């Protein structure tokens, strides 16, 4: 059995390394050793689910996930609905699955997206909580609630339109005292479908010729707004999301196949393009939205 050690902090910065190593373990029985894990954000949680499904499909059995029973991580995972989402995907060991409590400060627990009605139910579910988080915690204007709902709907529709496979979405806010001195909303969306290259290939690969690949496909969608539809104006969600996230001073990153593209801010500079990564399937979107300056003071 291969042992894949998880870092102490599994978040949007470190989850890519876990994906790289998972590709090396494909086809083997794997233990995801999270006994050192002390922090995990929504991107890390969805990364765990993605790795679990990817490795399980390769070996024919869900990989094992070991957690430290004395850490707070498993209680936070319970609040985020991680254990429900992990059923059949990961064989969790080391702790009894905690029960979720009553009221929660989580903006959006891990939610599976498999069909259009999931998206509509999701947007309706978080309207009130989104208003509280965006207005009171992040200091955004009331109009931002509608704009955030549109973003949430678009990234979930991206799963249905591009992936051809089910996926997940989750979001939570954190206080980045040392790094930024403000609250930050972390929104994660992921799936193990055909990715941007597979989705756009039929309509656009010919015009790019030998340049066509994961990086080119991401750039075409992310920067130029190309879609799998031949008619202009349909499905340009990811480009419009990028523009709105920039207006809010946020960060957006998309990994698909062998490439990752990002639009950064001065407070968190991610590489604008990375190519030649391990070929992890699907599309993995990370959005970071900082509180407005002076919010909460």
C-alpha positions in Angstrom: 0.0 0.0 0.0 1.3 3.5 -0.9 1.2 6.1 1.8 0.4 9.7 0.7 1.2 12.1 3.5 -1.0 15.1 3.7 0.5 18.4 4.8 -0.3 20.1 8.1 -2.2 22.7 6.2 -4.3 21.5 3.3 -5.5 24.5 1.4 -5.6 26.2 -2.0 -1.8 26.6 -1.9 -0.9 23.0 -1.0 -3.7 20.9 -2.6 -2.0 20.9 -6.0 1.0 19.0 -4.5 -1.4 16.3 -3.3 -3.0 16.0 -6.7 0.5 15.6 -8.3 1.3 12.7 -6.0 -2.1 11.1 -6.4 -1.4 10.8 -10.2 1.8 8.9 -9.3 -0.2 6.5 -7.1 -3.0 5.8 -9.7 -3.9 2.1 -9.8 -2.5 1.3 -6.3 -4.1 1.0 -2.9 -3.5 4.2 -1.1 -3.6 5.5 2.5 -4.1 9.3 2.7 -2.3 10.0 6.0 -3.8 13.1 7.5 -2.7 12.5 11.1 -0.6 15.6 10.9 -3.4 17.6 9.4 -4.2 20.7 11.5 -6.0 23.0 9.0 -8.1 22.4 5.9 -10.1 24.9 3.8 -12.9 24.2 1.3 -10.3 23.8 -1.5 -8.5 21.2 0.5 -11.7 19.4 1.4 -12.8 19.2 -2.3 -9.3 18.1 -3.2 -9.5 15.2 -0.7 -12.8 14.2 -2.3 -11.4 14.5 -5.8 -8.3 12.5 -4.9 -10.5 9.8 -3.2 -12.7 9.4 -6.3 -9.7 9.5 -8.7 -7.7 6.9 -6.7 -10.7 4.7 -6.1 -11.5 4.6 -9.8 -7.9 3.6 -10.5 -7.7 0.8 -7.9 -11.3 -0.4 -7.7 -11.6 0.5 -3.9 -11.8 3.8 -2.0 -8.5 4.9 -0.6 -8.2 5.1 3.2 -8.1 8.4 5.0 -6.5 8.5 8.5 -7.1 11.5 10.8 -5.8 12.4 14.3 -8.6 11.8 16.8 -7.2 14.5 19.1 -7.2 17.3 16.6 -10.1 19.7 15.8 -9.9 19.0 12.1 -12.5 16.1 12.1 -15.0 18.3 14.0 -14.6 21.0 11.4 -15.0 18.4 8.6 -18.2 17.3 10.2 -19.5 20.9 10.2 -18.7 21.1 6.5 -20.6 17.9 5.6 -17.4 16.3 4.6 -18.1 12.8 5.9 -21.5 12.6 4.2 -19.8 13.7 0.9 -17.0 11.2 1.4 -19.3 8.1 1.7 -18.2 5.6 -1.0 -15.3 7.9 -1.9 -13.0 7.6 1.1 -12.7 5.0 3.8 -12.2 7.2 6.9 -10.4 5.7 9.8 -8.9 6.9 13.1 -11.9 8.7 14.5 -15.6 8.1 14.9 -17.6 10.3 12.6 -18.7 13.3 14.7 -22.3 14.4 14.6 -23.0 17.8 13.2 -24.3 20.4 15.6 -27.2 22.7 15.1 -26.6 26.3 13.9 -23.4 26.7 11.9 -21.4 29.7 10.8 -20.4 27.9 7.6 -21.4 29.9 4.5 -21.8 26.8 2.3 -21.2 23.2 3.4 -19.9 20.7 0.9 -22.7 20.2 -1.6 -22.7 17.8 -4.5 -23.8 19.1 -7.9 -25.2 16.6 -10.3 -28.1 18.3 -12.1 -29.7 21.7 -12.7 -32.1 21.4 -9.8 -29.1 21.1 -7.4 -27.9 24.5 -8.6 -31.3 26.2 -8.1 -31.7 24.7 -4.6 -28.2 25.7 -3.7 -28.6 29.3 -4.6 -31.9 29.6 -2.8 -30.4 27.9 0.3 -27.6 30.3 0.8 -29.3 33.7 0.0 -29.8 34.7 3.6 -26.4 33.5 4.8 -24.6 35.1 1.8 -26.3 38.4 2.6 -25.0 38.3 6.2 -21.5 37.2 5.2 -21.0 39.6 2.3 -22.6 42.7 4.0 -21.6 42.4 7.7 -18.4 40.3 7.5 -16.9 41.5 4.2 -18.5 44.9 4.0 -19.8 44.5 0.5 -22.8 46.5 -0.8 -26.2 44.8 -0.8 -26.0 44.4 -4.6 -23.1 42.1 -4.1 -25.5 39.4 -2.8 -27.1 39.1 -6.2 -23.8 39.2 -8.0 -22.4 36.5 -5.7 -25.5 34.3 -6.3 -24.8 34.7 -10.1 -21.2 33.7 -9.6 -22.2 30.6 -7.5 -24.7 29.6 -10.1 -22.2 30.0 -13.0 -19.5 28.0 -11.4 -21.9 25.2 -10.5 -23.3 25.3 -14.1 -19.7 24.9 -15.2 -19.7 21.5 -13.6 -22.8 20.5 -15.5 -21.9 22.0 -18.9 -18.1 21.3 -19.0 -17.6 18.3 -16.7 -20.0 15.7 -17.9 -19.6 14.4 -14.3 -20.9 15.3 -10.8 -18.9 17.7 -8.7 -18.9 19.6 -5.4 -19.0 23.2 -4.1 -18.1 24.6 -0.7 -17.4 28.0 0.9 -16.3 29.5 4.2 -14.8 32.7 5.6 -11.6 33.0 7.6 -9.7 35.8 9.4 -6.4 36.3 7.7 -4.9 38.3 10.6 -1.2 38.1 9.7 -1.4 37.8 5.9 -4.0 40.4 5.1 -5.5 41.7 8.4 -9.0 41.1 7.0 -11.6 38.4 6.5 -11.4 36.4 3.3 -14.1 34.2 1.7 -12.8 31.0 0.2 -15.1 29.4 -2.5 -14.1 26.1 -4.0 -15.7 24.2 -6.9 -14.4 20.9 -8.4 -15.2 17.9 -10.5 -13.5 15.0 -12.2 -15.0 15.4 -15.7 -13.5 16.1 -19.0 -12.1 19.5 -18.2 -11.9 22.6 -20.3 -9.8 21.1 -23.0 -12.3 18.2 -23.5 -15.3 20.5 -23.4 -14.0 23.1 -25.9 -12.1 20.7 -28.2 -14.9 19.9 -30.7 -15.6 23.6 -31.4 -12.2 25.3 -31.1 -9.3 22.8 -31.3 -8.9 23.2 -35.1 -8.2 26.9 -35.0 -5.3 26.5 -32.6 -3.7 23.5 -34.4 -0.6 22.1 -32.7 -0.9 24.7 -29.9 -4.1 23.1 -28.6 -3.8 21.7 -25.1 -5.0 22.3 -21.5 -3.2 25.7 -21.1 -4.6 27.0 -24.5 -8.1 25.8 -23.6 -8.0 27.5 -20.2 -6.7 30.7 -21.7 -9.4 30.6 -24.4 -12.1 30.4 -21.8 -10.6 32.4 -19.0 -9.3 35.4 -21.0 -11.1 35.3 -24.4 -14.5 33.9 -23.3 -14.6 31.1 -25.9 -17.2 28.4 -25.1 -18.3 25.1 -26.4 -21.2 26.9 -28.1 -20.8 28.1 -31.7 -23.1 31.2 -31.1 -21.5 34.1 -29.4 -22.7 35.1 -25.9 -23.5 31.8 -24.4 -21.7 30.2 -21.5 -19.2 32.9 -21.0 -19.5 32.4 -17.2 -15.9 31.9 -16.3 -14.7 35.0 -18.1 -17.4 37.2 -16.5 -16.7 35.6 -13.1 -13.0 36.6 -13.5 -14.0 40.2 -14.2 -16.3 40.4 -11.2 -13.8 38.8 -8.8 -11.2 41.4 -10.0 -13.7 44.2 -9.3 -13.9 42.9 -5.7 -10.1 42.8 -5.4 -10.2 39.0 -5.3 -8.3 36.1 -6.7 -9.5 33.3 -9.0 -7.6 30.2 -10.1 -8.6 27.3 -12.3 -6.8 24.0 -12.7 -7.8 21.7 -15.5 -5.8 18.8 -16.8 -2.1 19.7 -17.0 -2.5 23.4 -16.6 -3.6 26.1 -14.1 -4.5 29.7 -14.8 -5.0 32.5 -12.3 -6.0 36.1 -12.0 -4.3 37.4 -8.9 -4.3 40.5 -6.6 -1.5 42.4 -5.0 -2.1 40.6 -1.6 -1.9 37.1 -3.1 0.1 36.7 -6.3 -0.4 33.3 -7.9 1.5 32.3 -11.1 -0.7 33.6 -14.1 -0.1 30.3 -15.9 1.4 26.9 -15.1 1.7 24.1 -17.6 3.1 20.6 -17.5 1.4 19.6 -14.3 0.4 16.0 -13.6 -2.7 15.2 -15.7 -5.4 15.4 -13.0 -8.8 15.2 -14.5 -11.7 17.7 -14.3 -11.8 21.4 -13.4 -10.9 22.9 -10.0 -11.9 26.5 -9.4 -10.7 28.5 -6.4 -12.1 32.0 -5.6 -10.8 34.2 -2.8 -12.8 37.3 -1.9 -11.3 39.8 0.7 -13.3 42.0 2.9 -13.5 45.6 1.9 -10.9 47.7 3.7 -12.2 48.9 7.0 -14.9 46.2 7.2 -15.7 45.1 10.7 -13.8 47.9 12.3 
